[in-house]
Amino acid sequence: MQQRPLDEAAGTRVSALTLGAMPFGTTVDEETSFAILDRFVEAGGTTIDTANCYSFWVPGGEGGESESVVGRWLADRGGRDRLTIASKVGSGLGADGGAEGLAPEVVRTQLEGSLRRLGVDHLDLYYAHREDRVIPDEETLAAFHQAVTDGTVRSLGASNHTAWRLAETRALAERRGWTPYTAVQQRYSYVRPRPNTTLPEGGHVHASDELLDYVHSHGLTLFAYTTLIWGAYSRPGQPLPEHYDHPGTDRRLRALAKVSEELGASPVQVVLAWLIGGTPTVVPIVGVSSVAQLDECLAAADLELPRELRRTLDEAV
């Protein structure tokens, strides 16, 4: 699988597809999780994405299950030096039942917990999982920069941030001489929700045109989650969630069906190839619950869309 640089200064590289480990240890059992991880690495995948909060909202979940499963897999299989491990802080449950936020002590404490559960001495990529408009950005960024200085984190990212907040925090880091966010993780797929729609999934922020432009013009790396919209592309005739119900979705689904038929590829593969080869280049995060689902996604890493078919997809708006 093709690799690309994430952070030249840190030497961090990522694979064309990232494996999302969110369901591991809760809705996906450990045996299946190990099989998925094995297959991903066998196919040349190197980048694994998790978070300290995965998945406290699942019945019986407390958070940390995903990191713990990945940690046990790493301990059993080895090969840590060939992998890029990403985790996040900020969306776990706080003492008041809300999000834990990005106070410096939270960043430090939760980083220690993530490293312990994963059984590693550093994270290759550490995200602010969501905005925290209560804690001053200077305090949060200083804590993240200290983690980089200490060697427990290599590169930093921002997830679920608006474009102006991303620009603001990066400018502040530059003024202070601190490590900036070089990765962005946002919800993004081929079909988009209705404009001005508030997503019902708490904390999810969809990539805006402004954010895409900022990422491209500043040479950042965009990681996209919910790329396959919970398997919706694999279920012809099944309605998408209500907030995708608008004329643009119908036009895009028709274009997707046409391109898929011409290429002899599945809609899932075409969507992933469209993301990988577009502008800006996107690193899709694929969350699967079986090796069979993963294999379908892996085929997209080598699928190139001819220019005219990409135009067909792009112009369906």
C-alpha positions, 0 to 999 in steps of 0.5 A: 500500500502506498505511503505518504509523508505526514510530518516531514520534521518528525519523519511520520508517514501514513498509509493510503488507508487508515484502519479505524479501531473504534469498535474494537473491544466493544462491538467487534470482539478481540479475535475478530479485531486481531484478524482485521489488524493482521490483514490490514498490516499484511496488505501494507497498511501501517496507520491505525487510528483510535482514541481514549474514549472508544467506545464509552457509549456502547452498552457496557463500554467505559472508554479505552477498550479500543486502545487496550485491544490494539495494545494486546495485539501489538504485544502479541504481534510486534512490529511497532516500529513499522506502524503509525499509531494515532490516538485522541484526547478531549471527547472522553467523559469528564467528571461532570458527565460532559466532554473531558475537554483539553485542559493541560492536566487532562491532556497529560493524564489521558496521554499517560493512559493511552500510552499504558493501554497501547503498551507503547512509549510514544504516539506517532499522532495525537489529536485534540479530538474536539474544540474546547472553547473554555480552556485557553488555546495557549494552555492546550497548545503548550501541553501538546507541545510539551508532549512532543518535546518529551518525545511521547508524541511525534506529530499533532492533529486537530479533529472536529475543528472549524476552519477558522479555529484550526487557522487560529490555533496554528497561528498561535503555535507559530507565534510561540514557536510550538509544534502546530497541528499538521493533521486534520481529522473531520467527517467527510464522504462523497455524499454530503449532508444538507447545508447548515445541518447540525449532525445528530451524532454528538461531536461530529463536524463535517469538513467544510469547503473552507476547511478543505481549501485551508488544508490544501493551501497549507499542505496539511493532511486530512484524515476523513472519518465516516467515509462509508456512512455506516455501510450505506453505499453497500446497500442499494435502495436503503435510505441514507440518514435523514440529513442526507436527504436532498437533491444533491445526494440523488445526483451523486448516487446516480453518478456513483452508480454509473462510475462503479458500473463502468469500472466494475468496482463497488461503490465503496471502492469508488468512494475511497478512490475518489477521496484518495485521488482528489484535491486535497488528497484525503486519507480515508479512515475505514472502520470495518467489522470483518475481514471481508469488509476490509478486503473490499476497502483494501482494493480501493488503495490501488484503484485509479479513477480516469480523469473523465470518470472523476469529472463525472463524480465531481460535477454531480452536485 
